Amino acid sequence: DSFTGLFGRLVERAEADWRFAPEASASTRIRWSYRYIARRGFGPIVAAIVRLFWAPYMRRVLPGLVAEVARVTG
């Protein structure tokens, strides 16, 4: 979907790649990557926002997402 607010003025679109791989300990390794395509001239600003805010945010919320998936899927 489209971005809103200030970020929407900086970014044209984003692409996400999520990969799930089973681990020997009956857990799952989750790897994700995001690619933000910045509007012309805003690449360094978008890179700084992602590095400073988005990556730490994802690290913080991922355990809750995993717990919710486990709860819903049983």
C-alpha angles and dihedrals in degrees: 000000000000123000120243135207123012094337089056089059091053102042131057096191145326135227124206131196120191121185127187123196127177117240127211092249092064090261131114128238111221120199122180136177132186128199118198118198105209125208115254112294097010101086097107092047093050091047091053093048092049094046096045102037117009100050095048090045092054092048089052098048100038095084090055091049091051092049091051092050090050091049094049096043095042 
